[in-house]
Amino acid sequence: MPWIHFTADFDFRPSRRLALAYRAGHTLLVPIATAVAAESAGAGRRVPKPKDEHERP
């Protein structure tokens, strides 16, 4: 599962009854099918895993 940074709002429809909405500006871990569809639509790009914003004990 790749990390994707969404550059535009994107609706992924894995079936006719379901739509997953991703907002521009979010960086999320998504399934490969979602990543491929977002890249094809020009709505996102793959990025490396973001760094944690807090220290772990």
PQR file with spaces between the fields and no chain letter, atoms N, CA, C, O and H, PARSE charges and radii, in Angstrom:
ATOM       1  N    MET     1       0.850   -1.174    0.000 -0.4000 1.5000
ATOM       2  CA   MET     1       0.000    0.000    0.000 -0.0000 2.0000
ATOM       3  C    MET     1       0.895    1.235    0.000  0.5500 1.7000
ATOM       4  O    MET     1       1.679    1.431    0.929 -0.5500 1.4000
ATOM       5  N    PRO     2       0.787    2.063   -1.023 -0.5600 1.5000
ATOM       6  CA   PRO     2       1.639    3.244   -1.130  0.2800 2.0000
ATOM       7  C    PRO     2       1.045    4.469   -0.430  0.5500 1.7000
ATOM       8  O    PRO     2      -0.162    4.562   -0.203 -0.5500 1.4000
ATOM       9  N    TRP     3       1.927    5.391   -0.101 -0.4000 1.5000
ATOM      10  CA   TRP     3       1.522    6.691    0.420 -0.0000 2.0000
ATOM      11  C    TRP     3       1.265    7.601   -0.771  0.5500 1.7000
ATOM      12  O    TRP     3       2.071    7.655   -1.700 -0.5500 1.4000
ATOM      13  H    TRP     3       2.907    5.316   -0.286  0.4000 1.0000
ATOM      14  N    ILE     4       0.145    8.316   -0.748 -0.4000 1.5000
ATOM      15  CA   ILE     4      -0.240    9.222   -1.834 -0.0000 2.0000
ATOM      16  C    ILE     4      -0.515   10.602   -1.257  0.5500 1.7000
ATOM      17  O    ILE     4      -1.189   10.739   -0.236 -0.5500 1.4000
ATOM      18  H    ILE     4      -0.509    8.272    0.007  0.4000 1.0000
ATOM      19  N    HIS     5       0.020   11.630   -1.929 -0.4000 1.5000
ATOM      20  CA   HIS     5      -0.317   13.015   -1.583 -0.0000 2.0000
ATOM      21  C    HIS     5      -1.313   13.479   -2.637  0.5500 1.7000
ATOM      22  O    HIS     5      -0.987   13.540   -3.822 -0.5500 1.4000
ATOM      23  H    HIS     5       0.568   11.519   -2.758  0.4000 1.0000
ATOM      24  N    PHE     6      -2.524   13.805   -2.204 -0.4000 1.5000
ATOM      25  CA   PHE     6      -3.573   14.224   -3.127 -0.0000 2.0000
ATOM      26  C    PHE     6      -3.427   15.712   -3.430  0.5500 1.7000
ATOM      27  O    PHE     6      -3.434   16.545   -2.524 -0.5500 1.4000
ATOM      28  H    PHE     6      -2.789   13.756   -1.241  0.4000 1.0000
ATOM      29  N    THR     7      -3.296   16.033   -4.710 -0.4000 1.5000
ATOM      30  CA   THR     7      -3.133   17.420   -5.148 -0.0000 2.0000
ATOM      31  C    THR     7      -4.464   18.032   -5.569  0.5500 1.7000
ATOM      32  O    THR     7      -4.555   19.243   -5.771 -0.5500 1.4000
ATOM      33  H    THR     7      -3.290   15.357   -5.446  0.4000 1.0000
ATOM      34  N    ALA     8      -5.491   17.208   -5.702 -0.4000 1.5000
ATOM      35  CA   ALA     8      -6.839   17.668   -6.043 -0.0000 2.0000
ATOM      36  C    ALA     8      -7.830   16.722   -5.371  0.5500 1.7000
ATOM      37  O    ALA     8      -7.485   15.586   -5.045 -0.5500 1.4000
ATOM      38  H    ALA     8      -5.418   16.224   -5.538  0.4000 1.0000
ATOM      39  N    ASP     9      -9.058   17.188   -5.164 -0.4000 1.5000
ATOM      40  CA   ASP     9     -10.093   16.309   -4.614 -0.0000 2.0000
ATOM      41  C    ASP     9     -10.290   15.126   -5.562  0.5500 1.7000
ATOM      42  O    ASP     9     -10.286   15.292   -6.782 -0.5500 1.4000
ATOM      43  H    ASP     9      -9.338   18.110   -5.429  0.4000 1.0000
ATOM      44  N    PHE    10     -10.462   13.935   -4.996 -0.4000 1.5000
ATOM      45  CA   PHE    10     -10.556   12.726   -5.814 -0.0000 2.0000
ATOM      46  C    PHE    10     -11.585   11.781   -5.214  0.5500 1.7000
ATOM      47  O    PHE    10     -11.548   11.492   -4.018 -0.5500 1.4000
ATOM      48  H    PHE    10     -10.466   13.799   -4.005  0.4000 1.0000
ATOM      49  N    ASP    11     -12.502   11.301   -6.042 -0.4000 1.5000
ATOM      50  CA   ASP    11     -13.495   10.303   -5.636 -0.0000 2.0000
ATOM      51  C    ASP    11     -13.132    8.974   -6.281  0.5500 1.7000
ATOM      52  O    ASP    11     -13.112    8.853   -7.506 -0.5500 1.4000
ATOM      53  H    ASP    11     -12.532   11.535   -7.014  0.4000 1.0000
ATOM      54  N    PHE    12     -12.844    7.980   -5.448 -0.4000 1.5000
ATOM      55  CA   PHE    12     -12.530    6.641   -5.945 -0.0000 2.0000
ATOM      56  C    PHE    12     -13.770    5.790   -5.820  0.5500 1.7000
ATOM      57  O    PHE    12     -14.375    5.726   -4.750 -0.5500 1.4000
ATOM      58  H    PHE    12     -12.860    8.078   -4.453  0.4000 1.0000
ATOM      59  N    ARG    13     -14.157    5.134   -6.901 -0.4000 1.5000
ATOM      60  CA   ARG    13     -15.360    4.302   -6.919 -0.0000 2.0000
ATOM      61  C    ARG    13     -14.978    2.849   -7.223  0.5500 1.7000
ATOM      62  O    ARG    13     -14.886    2.458   -8.387 -0.5500 1.4000
ATOM      63  H    ARG    13     -13.665    5.187   -7.770  0.4000 1.0000
ATOM      64  N    PRO    14     -14.754    2.039   -6.157 -0.5600 1.5000
ATOM      65  CA   PRO    14     -14.430    0.635   -6.388  0.2800 2.0000
ATOM      66  C    PRO    14     -15.627   -0.184   -6.878  0.5500 1.7000
ATOM      67  O    PRO    14     -15.450   -1.248   -7.470 -0.5500 1.4000
ATOM      68  N    SER    15     -16.834    0.306   -6.635 -0.4000 1.5000
ATOM      69  CA   SER    15     -18.048   -0.337   -7.154 -0.0000 2.0000
ATOM      70  C    SER    15     -19.077    0.756   -7.416  0.5500 1.7000
ATOM      71  O    SER    15     -18.869    1.914   -7.055 -0.5500 1.4000
ATOM      72  H    SER    15     -16.978    1.171   -6.154  0.4000 1.0000
ATOM      73  N    ARG    16     -20.182    0.383   -8.045 -0.4000 1.5000
ATOM      74  CA   ARG    16     -21.190    1.393   -8.372 -0.0000 2.0000
ATOM      75  C    ARG    16     -21.855    1.987   -7.139  0.5500 1.7000
ATOM      76  O    ARG    16     -22.352    3.112   -7.190 -0.5500 1.4000
ATOM      77  H    ARG    16     -20.351   -0.558   -8.338  0.4000 1.0000
ATOM      78  N    ARG    17     -21.873    1.256   -6.043 -0.4000 1.5000
ATOM      79  CA   ARG    17     -22.571    1.712   -4.841 -0.0000 2.0000
ATOM      80  C    ARG    17     -21.691    2.448   -3.847  0.5500 1.7000
ATOM      81  O    ARG    17     -22.201    3.011   -2.878 -0.5500 1.4000
ATOM      82  H    ARG    17     -21.470    0.342   -6.002  0.4000 1.0000
ATOM      83  N    LEU    18     -20.397    2.459   -4.059 -0.4000 1.5000
ATOM      84  CA   LEU    18     -19.484    3.003   -3.061 -0.0000 2.0000
ATOM      85  C    LEU    18     -18.583    4.056   -3.680  0.5500 1.7000
ATOM      86  O    LEU    18     -18.070    3.871   -4.784 -0.5500 1.4000
ATOM      87  H    LEU    18     -19.982    2.002   -4.846  0.4000 1.0000
ATOM      88  N    ALA    19     -18.390    5.161   -2.970 -0.4000 1.5000
ATOM      89  CA   ALA    19     -17.446    6.196   -3.396 -0.0000 2.0000
ATOM      90  C    ALA    19     -16.626    6.615   -2.181  0.5500 1.7000
ATOM      91  O    ALA    19     -17.180    6.958   -1.136 -0.5500 1.4000
ATOM      92  H    ALA    19     -18.807    5.311   -2.073  0.4000 1.0000
ATOM      93  N    LEU    20     -15.316    6.586   -2.325 -0.4000 1.5000
ATOM      94  CA   LEU    20     -14.414    7.042   -1.268 -0.0000 2.0000
ATOM      95  C    LEU    20     -13.869    8.397   -1.688  0.5500 1.7000
ATOM      96  O    LEU    20     -13.258    8.516   -2.751 -0.5500 1.4000
ATOM      97  H    LEU    20     -14.867    6.308   -3.174  0.4000 1.0000
ATOM      98  N    ALA    21     -14.079    9.411   -0.873 -0.4000 1.5000
ATOM      99  CA   ALA    21     -13.656   10.769   -1.208 -0.0000 2.0000
ATOM     100  C    ALA    21     -12.343   11.094   -0.505  0.5500 1.7000
ATOM     101  O    ALA    21     -12.211   10.897    0.703 -0.5500 1.4000
ATOM     102  H    ALA    21     -14.575    9.314   -0.009  0.4000 1.0000
ATOM     103  N    TYR    22     -11.384   11.587   -1.263 -0.4000 1.5000
ATOM     104  CA   TYR    22     -10.090   12.016   -0.738 -0.0000 2.0000
ATOM     105  C    TYR    22      -9.951   13.505   -1.026  0.5500 1.7000
ATOM     106  O    TYR    22     -10.203   13.946   -2.148 -0.5500 1.4000
ATOM     107  H    TYR    22     -11.492   11.747   -2.244  0.4000 1.0000
ATOM     108  N    ARG    23      -9.553   14.281   -0.021 -0.4000 1.5000
ATOM     109  CA   ARG    23      -9.463   15.736   -0.144 -0.0000 2.0000
ATOM     110  C    ARG    23      -8.061   16.163   -0.559  0.5500 1.7000
ATOM     111  O    ARG    23      -7.075   15.526   -0.190 -0.5500 1.4000
ATOM     112  H    ARG    23      -9.349   13.923    0.890  0.4000 1.0000
ATOM     113  N    ALA    24      -7.980   17.232   -1.320 -0.4000 1.5000
ATOM     114  CA   ALA    24      -6.695   17.784   -1.744 -0.0000 2.0000
ATOM     115  C    ALA    24      -5.890   18.209   -0.520  0.5500 1.7000
ATOM     116  O    ALA    24      -6.437   18.759    0.436 -0.5500 1.4000
ATOM     117  H    ALA    24      -8.781   17.750   -1.620  0.4000 1.0000
ATOM     118  N    GLY    25      -4.585   17.949   -0.561 -0.4000 1.5000
ATOM     119  CA   GLY    25      -3.705   18.336    0.527 -0.0000 2.0000
ATOM     120  C    GLY    25      -3.439   17.243    1.536  0.5500 1.7000
ATOM     121  O    GLY    25      -2.530   17.378    2.354 -0.5500 1.4000
ATOM     122  H    GLY    25      -4.141   17.502   -1.338  0.4000 1.0000
ATOM     123  N    HIS    26      -4.204   16.158    1.506 -0.4000 1.5000
ATOM     124  CA   HIS    26      -4.001   15.059    2.447 -0.0000 2.0000
ATOM     125  C    HIS    26      -2.965   14.082    1.911  0.5500 1.7000
ATOM     126  O    HIS    26      -2.885   13.840    0.707 -0.5500 1.4000
ATOM     127  H    HIS    26      -4.942   16.047    0.841  0.4000 1.0000
ATOM     128  N    THR    27      -2.177   13.525    2.820 -0.4000 1.5000
ATOM     129  CA   THR    27      -1.227   12.470    2.491 -0.0000 2.0000
ATOM     130  C    THR    27      -1.660   11.234    3.258  0.5500 1.7000
ATOM     131  O    THR    27      -1.663   11.228    4.489 -0.5500 1.4000
ATOM     132  H    THR    27      -2.242   13.722    3.798  0.4000 1.0000
ATOM     133  N    LEU    28      -2.028   10.177    2.521 -0.4000 1.5000
ATOM     134  CA   LEU    28      -2.631    8.998    3.141 -0.0000 2.0000
ATOM     135  C    LEU    28      -2.048    7.708    2.585  0.5500 1.7000
ATOM     136  O    LEU    28      -1.537    7.668    1.466 -0.5500 1.4000
ATOM     137  H    LEU    28      -2.026   10.183    1.521  0.4000 1.0000
ATOM     138  N    LEU    29      -2.136    6.660    3.385 -0.4000 1.5000
ATOM     139  CA   LEU    29      -1.790    5.313    2.960 -0.0000 2.0000
ATOM     140  C    LEU    29      -3.044    4.712    2.332  0.5500 1.7000
ATOM     141  O    LEU    29      -4.065    4.565    3.005 -0.5500 1.4000
ATOM     142  H    LEU    29      -2.551    6.693    4.295  0.4000 1.0000
ATOM     143  N    VAL    30      -2.975    4.365    1.045 -0.4000 1.5000
ATOM     144  CA   VAL    30      -4.162    3.896    0.326 -0.0000 2.0000
ATOM     145  C    VAL    30      -3.867    2.574   -0.382  0.5500 1.7000
ATOM     146  O    VAL    30      -2.703    2.239   -0.600 -0.5500 1.4000
ATOM     147  H    VAL    30      -2.146    4.485    0.499  0.4000 1.0000
ATOM     148  N    PRO    31      -4.911    1.818   -0.746 -0.5600 1.5000
ATOM     149  CA   PRO    31      -4.707    0.600   -1.528  0.2800 2.0000
ATOM     150  C    PRO    31      -4.104    0.916   -2.906  0.5500 1.7000
ATOM     151  O    PRO    31      -4.237    2.031   -3.410 -0.5500 1.4000
ATOM     152  N    ILE    32      -3.450   -0.067   -3.497 -0.4000 1.5000
ATOM     153  CA   ILE    32      -2.772    0.139   -4.778 -0.0000 2.0000
ATOM     154  C    ILE    32      -3.754    0.583   -5.864  0.5500 1.7000
ATOM     155  O    ILE    32      -3.419    1.453   -6.668 -0.5500 1.4000
ATOM     156  H    ILE    32      -3.341   -0.973   -3.088  0.4000 1.0000
ATOM     157  N    ALA    33      -4.944    0.012   -5.905 -0.4000 1.5000
ATOM     158  CA   ALA    33      -5.930    0.387   -6.925 -0.0000 2.0000
ATOM     159  C    ALA    33      -6.288    1.867   -6.822  0.5500 1.7000
ATOM     160  O    ALA    33      -6.451    2.537   -7.842 -0.5500 1.4000
ATOM     161  H    ALA    33      -5.216   -0.695   -5.253  0.4000 1.0000
ATOM     162  N    THR    34      -6.411    2.375   -5.607 -0.4000 1.5000
ATOM     163  CA   THR    34      -6.707    3.793   -5.402 -0.0000 2.0000
ATOM     164  C    THR    34      -5.544    4.648   -5.868  0.5500 1.7000
ATOM     165  O    THR    34      -5.751    5.677   -6.512 -0.5500 1.4000
ATOM     166  H    THR    34      -6.279    1.830   -4.779  0.4000 1.0000
ATOM     167  N    ALA    35      -4.320    4.238   -5.551 -0.4000 1.5000
ATOM     168  CA   ALA    35      -3.133    4.992   -5.944 -0.0000 2.0000
ATOM     169  C    ALA    35      -3.012    5.079   -7.459  0.5500 1.7000
ATOM     170  O    ALA    35      -2.732    6.149   -8.000 -0.5500 1.4000
ATOM     171  H    ALA    35      -4.152    3.402   -5.028  0.4000 1.0000
ATOM     172  N    VAL    36      -3.218    3.973   -8.136 -0.4000 1.5000
ATOM     173  CA   VAL    36      -3.121    3.955   -9.600 -0.0000 2.0000
ATOM     174  C    VAL    36      -4.188    4.850  -10.221  0.5500 1.7000
ATOM     175  O    VAL    36      -3.898    5.605  -11.149 -0.5500 1.4000
ATOM     176  H    VAL    36      -3.445    3.104   -7.697  0.4000 1.0000
ATOM     177  N    ALA    37      -5.413    4.774   -9.718 -0.4000 1.5000
ATOM     178  CA   ALA    37      -6.503    5.596  -10.249 -0.0000 2.0000
ATOM     179  C    ALA    37      -6.249    7.079  -10.006  0.5500 1.7000
ATOM     180  O    ALA    37      -6.512    7.897  -10.887 -0.5500 1.4000
ATOM     181  H    ALA    37      -5.648    4.161   -8.964  0.4000 1.0000
ATOM     182  N    ALA    38      -5.743    7.442   -8.830 -0.4000 1.5000
ATOM     183  CA   ALA    38      -5.468    8.847   -8.518 -0.0000 2.0000
ATOM     184  C    ALA    38      -4.350    9.389   -9.397  0.5500 1.7000
ATOM     185  O    ALA    38      -4.437   10.515   -9.888 -0.5500 1.4000
ATOM     186  H    ALA    38      -5.529    6.777   -8.114  0.4000 1.0000
ATOM     187  N    GLU    39      -3.300    8.597   -9.600 -0.4000 1.5000
ATOM     188  CA   GLU    39      -2.199    9.032  -10.462 -0.0000 2.0000
ATOM     189  C    GLU    39      -2.659    9.174  -11.910  0.5500 1.7000
ATOM     190  O    GLU    39      -2.263   10.116  -12.596 -0.5500 1.4000
ATOM     191  H    GLU    39      -3.229    7.683   -9.201  0.4000 1.0000
ATOM     192  N    SER    40      -3.483    8.255  -12.374 -0.4000 1.5000
ATOM     193  CA   SER    40      -3.991    8.314  -13.749 -0.0000 2.0000
ATOM     194  C    SER    40      -4.870    9.540  -13.973  0.5500 1.7000
ATOM     195  O    SER    40      -4.864   10.130  -15.053 -0.5500 1.4000
ATOM     196  H    SER    40      -3.805    7.490  -11.817  0.4000 1.0000
ATOM     197  N    ALA    41      -5.623    9.917  -12.944 -0.4000 1.5000
ATOM     198  CA   ALA    41      -6.511   11.079  -13.044 -0.0000 2.0000
ATOM     199  C    ALA    41      -5.765   12.391  -12.815  0.5500 1.7000
ATOM     200  O    ALA    41      -6.335   13.466  -13.000 -0.5500 1.4000
ATOM     201  H    ALA    41      -5.628    9.438  -12.066  0.4000 1.0000
ATOM     202  N    GLY    42      -4.501   12.312  -12.417 -0.4000 1.5000
ATOM     203  CA   GLY    42      -3.733   13.527  -12.141 -0.0000 2.0000
ATOM     204  C    GLY    42      -4.109   14.173  -10.822  0.5500 1.7000
ATOM     205  O    GLY    42      -3.862   15.363  -10.623 -0.5500 1.4000
ATOM     206  H    GLY    42      -4.038   11.438  -12.267  0.4000 1.0000
ATOM     207  N    ALA    43      -4.707   13.401   -9.913 -0.4000 1.5000
ATOM     208  CA   ALA    43      -5.170   13.952   -8.639 -0.0000 2.0000
ATOM     209  C    ALA    43      -4.231   13.660   -7.484  0.5500 1.7000
ATOM     210  O    ALA    43      -4.482   14.104   -6.364 -0.5500 1.4000
ATOM     211  H    ALA    43      -4.907   12.435  -10.075  0.4000 1.0000
ATOM     212  N    GLY    44      -3.149   12.919   -7.728 -0.4000 1.5000
ATOM     213  CA   GLY    44      -2.236   12.595   -6.637 -0.0000 2.0000
ATOM     214  C    GLY    44      -0.918   12.071   -7.147  0.5500 1.7000
ATOM     215  O    GLY    44      -0.771   11.730   -8.321 -0.5500 1.4000
ATOM     216  H    GLY    44      -2.945   12.558   -8.638  0.4000 1.0000
ATOM     217  N    ARG    45       0.048   12.012   -6.232 -0.4000 1.5000
ATOM     218  CA   ARG    45       1.364   11.474   -6.580 -0.0000 2.0000
ATOM     219  C    ARG    45       1.886   10.671   -5.405  0.5500 1.7000
ATOM     220  O    ARG    45       1.566   10.957   -4.252 -0.5500 1.4000
ATOM     221  H    ARG    45      -0.071   12.289   -5.279  0.4000 1.0000
ATOM     222  N    ARG    46       2.698    9.656   -5.708 -0.4000 1.5000
ATOM     223  CA   ARG    46       3.284    8.823   -4.652 -0.0000 2.0000
ATOM     224  C    ARG    46       4.380    9.588   -3.946  0.5500 1.7000
ATOM     225  O    ARG    46       5.147   10.320   -4.572 -0.5500 1.4000
ATOM     226  H    ARG    46       2.958    9.423   -6.645  0.4000 1.0000
ATOM     227  N    VAL    47       4.449    9.416   -2.640 -0.4000 1.5000
ATOM     228  CA   VAL    47       5.468   10.070   -1.821 -0.0000 2.0000
ATOM     229  C    VAL    47       6.026    9.047   -0.837  0.5500 1.7000
ATOM     230  O    VAL    47       5.376    8.043   -0.546 -0.5500 1.4000
ATOM     231  H    VAL    47       3.826    8.822   -2.131  0.4000 1.0000
ATOM     232  N    PRO    48       7.243    9.305   -0.318 -0.5600 1.5000
ATOM     233  CA   PRO    48       7.754    8.406    0.722  0.2800 2.0000
ATOM     234  C    PRO    48       6.937    8.551    2.004  0.5500 1.7000
ATOM     235  O    PRO    48       6.214    9.530    2.188 -0.5500 1.4000
ATOM     236  N    LYS    49       7.065    7.564    2.884 -0.4000 1.5000
ATOM     237  CA   LYS    49       6.330    7.587    4.150 -0.0000 2.0000
ATOM     238  C    LYS    49       6.687    8.854    4.923  0.5500 1.7000
ATOM     239  O    LYS    49       7.867    9.148    5.114 -0.5500 1.4000
ATOM     240  H    LYS    49       7.653    6.769    2.734  0.4000 1.0000
ATOM     241  N    PRO    50       5.672    9.614    5.375 -0.5600 1.5000
ATOM     242  CA   PRO    50       5.957   10.826    6.147  0.2800 2.0000
ATOM     243  C    PRO    50       6.582   10.491    7.501  0.5500 1.7000
ATOM     244  O    PRO    50       6.349    9.419    8.059 -0.5500 1.4000
ATOM     245  N    LYS    51       7.364   11.409    8.009 -0.4000 1.5000
ATOM     246  CA   LYS    51       7.991   11.224    9.321 -0.0000 2.0000
ATOM     247  C    LYS    51       6.950   11.422   10.416  0.5500 1.7000
ATOM     248  O    LYS    51       6.022   12.216   10.266 -0.5500 1.4000
ATOM     249  H    LYS    51       7.554   12.281    7.557  0.4000 1.0000
ATOM     250  N    ASP    52       7.112   10.695   11.513 -0.4000 1.5000
ATOM     251  CA   ASP    52       6.234   10.876   12.671 -0.0000 2.0000
ATOM     252  C    ASP    52       6.454   12.266   13.251  0.5500 1.7000
ATOM     253  O    ASP    52       7.579   12.765   13.271 -0.5500 1.4000
ATOM     254  H    ASP    52       7.866   10.050   11.634  0.4000 1.0000
ATOM     255  N    GLU    53       5.382   12.887   13.722 -0.4000 1.5000
ATOM     256  CA   GLU    53       5.471   14.230   14.286 -0.0000 2.0000
ATOM     257  C    GLU    53       5.744   14.218   15.781  0.5500 1.7000
ATOM     258  O    GLU    53       5.846   15.280   16.396 -0.5500 1.4000
ATOM     259  H    GLU    53       4.468   12.481   13.706  0.4000 1.0000
ATOM     260  N    HIS    54       5.862   13.047   16.371 -0.4000 1.5000
ATOM     261  CA   HIS    54       6.115   12.970   17.805 -0.0000 2.0000
ATOM     262  C    HIS    54       7.168   11.891   18.067  0.5500 1.7000
ATOM     263  O    HIS    54       7.373   10.987   17.257 -0.5500 1.4000
ATOM     264  H    HIS    54       5.779   12.185   15.871  0.4000 1.0000
ATOM     265  N    GLU    55       7.817   12.009   19.201 -0.4000 1.5000
ATOM     266  CA   GLU    55       8.826   11.022   19.567 -0.0000 2.0000
ATOM     267  C    GLU    55       8.157    9.817   20.201  0.5500 1.7000
ATOM     268  O    GLU    55       7.154    9.940   20.905 -0.5500 1.4000
ATOM     269  H    GLU    55       7.650   12.743   19.859  0.4000 1.0000
ATOM     270  N    ARG    56       8.719    8.672   19.943 -0.4000 1.5000
ATOM     271  CA   ARG    56       8.214    7.453   20.565 -0.0000 2.0000
ATOM     272  C    ARG    56       9.111    7.099   21.734  0.5500 1.7000
ATOM     273  O    ARG    56      10.327    7.273   21.657 -0.5500 1.4000
ATOM     274  H    ARG    56       9.533    8.572   19.371  0.4000 1.0000
ATOM     275  N    PRO    57       8.530    6.608   22.813 -0.5600 1.5000
ATOM     276  CA   PRO    57       9.358    6.264   23.983  0.2800 2.0000
ATOM     277  C    PRO    57      10.242    5.063   23.727  0.5500 1.7000
ATOM     278  O    PRO    57      10.995    4.651   24.610 -0.5500 1.4000
